[in-house]
Every structure is written in structure tokens, then in C-alpha cells.
Amino acid sequence: MKNIGIIGFGNMGEAFAAGLPRLPGGVRLGVVETVPARAAAAKESFGAEDFTGRLEDFFAFAEIVVLAVKPQDAEALLQNISPHSRDRKFISIVAGKTLARLGRHLRSPYLARFMPNLAAVHGKAAVGVSFGDLPRDQAGEGFRREALEMAAVLGGAVEVPESLLPVMTGLSGSGIAFVFSFVHALALGGVKSGLAYDRALAVAVSVVEGAAAVLRAGGENPAALISRVASPAGTTIAGLQELEDAGFTAGVMRAVEAASLRARELEGA
């Protein structure tokens, strides 16, 4: 059983914690969280031990430390934990904080950045993973395996150079919100055409789940599948024309690009 420590138990910290029990052998969780209600939730929902105010005990407990605070709180946190951090293993899900910046404070080569999304709570997140310059020894390779294993139980590891992690932010981290927006819009279309919202939303969610299943099982790209649904002069092509007239494809592309660019801006802040 592995001891995992999480600093920051907001939405992403909680989603991360929800996925970790799927690790082979299980985990024991420890948290540092300054909001008492969130620390209590970590204890009640995940059996975590609250180490808030006891950093020395926390670092004695944790084999791997997950940094999950808000970006605006990261600099103060890094300075606070620096005396305890030398050669410890860290995974950061803090947006905008590069491995180089983390390394200056943490004084450890065992660093990884993750970009998960909210679906980690269900083990369905595509997790962008980037590593620092890990030592080419047993400890470095061991940390790589541990980190990728942790990403896998959150949904799936997509290892990328750190320069592409902002793209994973736009495509996965923020992209799940774009999917929520599409599902909401799809349901509203059902409402406009006569269905109650709750029923239309249930249908929209089923449609998205079904589409994902077809994409995963069939090996065909989306364009080929669209051509199988859209018959000549039929209902689907009429709807697709409306989407394109509204700038659907270009709009989604711009949304991913805008989120990616904002992620790059945060890294330079």
C-alpha cells in the first residue's frame, strides 16, 4: 500500500483522490488543506489523515506528494514546503507552473506535471504527463513508472514534452467543459423542438456516450462516421449545414487554441 499526500483538496485534488484507490495494492491518503470543510470531506470520503499545520509529519508520511493548489497560491506554498522537499517525489497539477519553476523551489529531480480533467473522479480522464530531467537510475525510472501508473488509474496517461502540456490543457483540461457546453446545447435543441429539458439532457448524454463508444470500437475517424450517418438530402446533413453556418468547427478549434494559449500565458507569468 502506497502513501500519497495531497496538498490542496479542491475540485481537482478531490478528483485525483477519487481515482487513486484504483492503484494496485491501494493507497493511504494524507492531506494538507486550509479550508476545514474540505479537509473534513477528505477524511470522511476517502479516509485521509489531515496533516494541515504538520508539514514535517506530512512529508514523513508521503511517498509521493501531489500539489493541487490554485495557481495564485502556488508560490507561497512552494516557499513554505521547500525546507522539506529535497529529493522528494512530486506530481504537480497546478496550472501554469513549469517544471523549471517547481525545481527551483523543491530542490528535487523527481518532478512530474499532470494535466487531468474532472473525469478523473470516474477514471475517465485523458491525463497529460510531462517529466523533468529525471535521473537515469533506478530511482528515476521507478518514479516514472509510479507516475504513469497513477495517471493510468485516473483514465489514461498521454506523455508529452512539457512544451505541449498547454495543448493538453486546451484539449483535455478545458476541453471537458466544451463537451459539457455541447451537451447542454444539444439538450436545448431538444427543448426547442418539444422535449422537457431533463429528458432531452438524458438523451443528449446517451448520444455522446454512444458516439464515444463507436469511435473507440470502430477505428474509424469521425469524418468517416459522419458520412455513414448523413444520407443525401436527409435530416442529418440539414443539421450539419446549420452547425457549419454557425461556425461550429472553427469555433471549437478556436476554443481549444484559446485555452492552450492562455495556459502558455500562465506559464510565462
C-alpha positions in Angstrom: 0.0 0.0 0.0 1.4 3.4 -1.1 1.2 6.6 1.0 0.1 9.5 -1.2 0.0 13.1 0.1 -2.2 15.8 -1.5 -1.7 19.5 -0.8 -4.9 21.2 -1.8 -8.2 19.4 -1.7 -10.4 21.5 -4.1 -12.2 20.1 -7.2 -9.1 18.7 -8.9 -7.5 17.5 -5.7 -10.7 15.6 -4.8 -10.9 14.2 -8.4 -7.3 13.0 -8.1 -8.0 11.4 -4.7 -11.1 9.6 -6.1 -9.0 7.8 -8.7 -6.1 6.7 -6.6 -7.8 3.8 -4.8 -7.8 2.0 -8.1 -4.0 1.7 -7.9 -2.8 -1.9 -7.4 -2.3 -2.5 -3.7 -4.4 0.5 -2.7 -3.3 3.8 -1.1 -3.3 5.6 2.2 -4.1 9.3 1.7 -2.8 12.3 3.7 -3.9 15.9 3.0 -2.9 19.4 3.7 -5.9 21.7 3.2 -6.5 25.1 4.9 -10.3 25.1 4.4 -11.7 22.9 7.3 -14.7 21.7 5.4 -12.6 20.4 2.5 -10.2 18.7 5.0 -13.2 17.1 6.6 -14.5 15.9 3.3 -11.1 14.3 2.5 -11.3 12.4 5.8 -15.0 11.4 5.5 -15.0 10.4 1.8 -11.5 8.9 1.4 -10.3 8.1 5.0 -7.5 10.6 4.6 -5.4 11.8 7.5 -5.4 15.6 7.9 -1.8 16.9 8.2 -2.7 20.6 8.0 -0.2 22.5 10.1 2.0 19.5 10.4 4.3 19.6 7.4 7.1 17.7 8.9 4.7 14.8 9.7 3.1 15.1 6.3 6.5 14.7 4.5 7.4 11.8 6.7 4.2 10.1 5.7 4.0 10.8 1.9 6.0 8.7 -0.6 4.7 10.9 -3.4 3.3 14.4 -2.9 0.6 15.8 -5.2 0.5 19.6 -5.5 -3.1 20.6 -6.2 -3.4 24.2 -5.0 -4.7 27.1 -7.1 -2.0 28.8 -9.2 -2.2 32.0 -7.2 -1.4 30.1 -4.1 1.5 28.1 -5.5 4.4 30.5 -4.9 3.7 30.8 -1.2 3.2 27.1 -0.9 6.5 26.3 -2.7 8.4 28.5 -0.4 6.7 27.0 2.6 7.4 23.4 1.7 10.9 24.0 0.3 12.7 23.0 3.6 11.1 19.6 3.5 11.3 18.9 -0.3 14.8 17.9 -1.1 14.9 14.7 -3.3 11.2 14.0 -2.6 8.8 12.8 -5.4 6.3 15.4 -6.6 3.4 15.4 -9.1 2.0 18.9 -9.8 -1.4 19.6 -11.2 -1.0 23.3 -10.7 -1.7 25.1 -13.9 1.0 27.4 -15.2 3.8 26.3 -13.0 6.6 24.9 -15.1 9.0 22.1 -14.1 11.8 24.6 -14.0 9.9 26.9 -11.6 9.0 23.9 -9.5 12.5 22.7 -9.4 14.0 26.0 -8.2 11.9 25.7 -5.0 11.6 22.0 -4.5 15.3 21.0 -5.0 14.3 17.6 -6.3 14.8 16.0 -9.7 11.8 13.7 -9.2 9.2 16.0 -10.7 6.2 15.5 -13.0 3.4 17.6 -14.2 -0.1 16.2 -14.8 -2.9 17.8 -16.7 -6.0 15.8 -15.8 -9.7 16.9 -16.0 -12.8 16.5 -13.9 -13.4 13.0 -15.3 -10.5 11.7 -13.2 -13.1 11.1 -10.5 -14.6 8.4 -12.6 -11.2 7.1 -14.0 -12.1 8.6 -17.4 -9.6 11.5 -17.8 -7.0 11.7 -20.5 -4.1 12.9 -18.4 -1.2 14.8 -20.0 2.1 13.9 -18.3 5.4 15.7 -18.5 8.6 14.8 -16.6 11.6 16.9 -15.7 15.1 15.7 -16.3 14.8 12.5 -14.3 18.0 10.8 -13.1 18.9 7.9 -15.3 18.9 5.4 -12.4 16.7 3.0 -10.6 15.0 5.8 -8.5 14.3 7.9 -11.6 12.9 5.1 -13.6 10.9 4.0 -10.6 9.3 7.4 -10.2 8.4 7.5 -13.9 6.6 4.1 -13.6 4.8 5.2 -10.5 3.7 8.5 -12.0 2.5 6.9 -15.3 0.6 4.2 -13.2 -1.1 7.0 -11.2 -2.1 8.7 -14.5 -3.4 5.5 -15.9 -5.8 4.9 -13.0 -7.2 8.4 -13.5 -8.1 7.4 -17.0 -5.1 7.2 -19.2 -1.6 8.7 -19.5 -0.6 10.8 -22.5 3.1 11.5 -22.1 4.1 14.7 -23.9 7.0 17.2 -23.8 6.3 20.0 -21.4 6.1 22.4 -24.4 2.9 20.6 -25.4 1.3 20.4 -22.0 -0.6 23.7 -22.6 -2.2 21.9 -25.6 -3.3 19.1 -23.3 -4.8 21.8 -21.1 -6.8 23.2 -24.0 -7.8 19.8 -25.4 -8.4 17.8 -22.2 -8.3 20.0 -19.1 -10.6 22.7 -20.6 -12.0 20.5 -23.3 -14.3 18.7 -20.9 -16.1 22.0 -20.3 -16.5 22.4 -24.1 -18.2 19.0 -24.2 -20.5 20.0 -21.3 -21.4 23.1 -23.3 -22.2 21.0 -26.4 -24.3 18.5 -24.4 -26.2 21.4 -22.9 -26.8 23.0 -26.3 -27.9 19.6 -27.7 -30.4 19.3 -24.9 -31.7 22.8 -25.5 -32.2 21.9 -29.1 -34.5 19.1 -27.9 -36.3 21.6 -25.7 -36.9 23.9 -28.6 -38.4 21.1 -30.5 -40.7 20.0 -27.7 -39.0 17.8 -25.1 -38.7 18.7 -21.5 -35.1 19.6 -20.5 -34.4 16.7 -18.2 -35.5 14.2 -20.8 -33.6 16.0 -23.6 -30.5 16.1 -21.4 -30.7 12.3 -20.7 -30.9 11.7 -24.4 -28.0 14.0 -25.2 -25.8 12.3 -22.6 -26.7 8.9 -24.1 -25.9 10.2 -27.6 -22.4 11.4 -26.5 -21.7 8.1 -24.7 -22.8 6.2 -27.8 -20.7 8.3 -30.1 -17.6 7.8 -27.9 -18.2 4.0 -27.8 -18.5 3.9 -31.6 -15.3 5.9 -32.0 -13.4 3.7 -29.6 -14.6 0.4 -31.1 -14.6 1.0 -34.8 -11.2 2.5 -35.5 -12.7 5.0 -38.0 -12.2 8.7 -37.8 -15.1 11.0 -37.1 -15.4 12.3 -40.7 -15.9 8.7 -42.0 -18.6 8.1 -39.4 -20.4 11.3 -40.2 -20.6 10.2 -43.8 -22.3 6.9 -42.6 -25.0 8.9 -40.7 -25.6 11.7 -43.2 -27.7 10.4 -46.1 -28.3 12.5 -49.3 -30.9 15.3 -48.7 -31.6 13.9 -45.3 -32.1 15.2 -41.8 -28.5 14.9 -40.6 -27.0 16.9 -43.5 -29.5 19.6 -42.9 -28.5 19.9 -39.3 -24.8 19.7 -40.1 -25.1 22.6 -42.5 -26.7 24.7 -39.7 -23.7 23.8 -37.5 -21.2 24.9 -40.1 -23.1 28.0 -41.0 -22.9 28.9 -37.3 -19.1 28.3 -37.3 -19.2 25.2 -35.2 -15.9 23.5 -36.3 -14.0 26.7 -36.4 -15.4 27.8 -33.1 -14.4 24.6 -31.3 -10.9 24.8 -32.8 -10.6 28.4 -31.6 -11.8 27.4 -28.1 -9.1 24.8 -27.8 -6.5 27.2 -29.2 -7.6 30.0 -26.9 -7.4 27.7 -23.8 -4.0 26.5 -24.9 -2.7 30.0 -25.5 -4.0 31.1 -22.0 -2.2 28.1 -20.5 1.1 29.3 -22.2 0.5 32.8 -20.9 0.1 31.5 -17.3 3.4 29.6 -17.6 5.1 32.9 -18.5 3.5 34.8 -15.7 
